[in-house]
Amino acid sequence: MNPVFVDVDTGIDDAVALVYLLASADADLVGIASTGGNIEVEQVCANNLGLLELCRAAAIPVCKGADEPLSGQWPEHTKFHGPKGLGYAELPSTERRIASYDATTAWIAAARANAGNLIGLVTGPLTNLALALRAEPALPTLLRRLVIMGGVFDGSGQGNVAAEWNIRVDPEAASEVFAAWAGQQQLPIVCGLDLTRQVVMTPDILAKLVSTAGPSPLIQVIGDALRFYFESHQARDLGYVAYMHDPLAAAVALDPDLVTTRAATVEVELADPRGLTVADWSSDRKPNALIGIGVDPAAFFDRLIGRVGPFAGRAH
């Protein structure tokens, strides 16, 4: 069983990533840190608590983290996930409440309690992790593995900008995180857009997931959320599809062999264009990341359907 601590700004694909982890017998989700990003942090907390209720999960601690970047303010929250972050989906009410401690405390406590064994997964801005590193600089040596969904390394950018969202909204935090892992024995695995855009959810794949699960409240929420995500991708001229950015990162957190990687030194642009991730692939510098460069989409979707489908069917 792998202890996993996640840091999320729960929009649609973050939610599917959380369900994937909850559905995985080889994962022990020990804590969830919430950060603003896709939506404000209060809504992220509500989404995380509602998902745990919907999945009938154990009392996994959900803590509140940053709602502003290290420097300045968030850009306008994205509309890609809907006003509450989960598209057309409605979560159940719950008596669950957020933890009394913040995300910095949660990161450090989880790492110390599972020293050398904890898997960290960040699918939102890196603000919470950067603050935790300031408080505990030894954090990179305490984690067994860190997986980051962020950046883009093929020069295509995202939309009409030159930087991926999670990095762009807090480039200072991303820069501090990458600097902290320079020369470490266990480098973070980075799932950038050029990797995650290879795993494309389609209506046919969603139909297979739904049929595997059968009728259930959880599969209804997943379907309603993904239908909105299909439409938001279509509105950006990407087709009636949905990129599974965060679910892929969750799968990699549990099984790094799902992707091929290449060591590099990643630098984050703090001036213009802010948040641009630049990878130096040479061997002249100490690497600070393993950048995902290849994935088998069919293998990923087989795993997603094989885990989430039966789990959703049981979550009544």
Order of alpha helices (4+ residues) and beta strands (2+ residues): beta-alpha-beta-alpha-beta-alpha-beta-alpha-alpha-beta-alpha-alpha-beta-alpha-beta-alpha-alpha-beta-alpha-beta-beta-beta-alpha
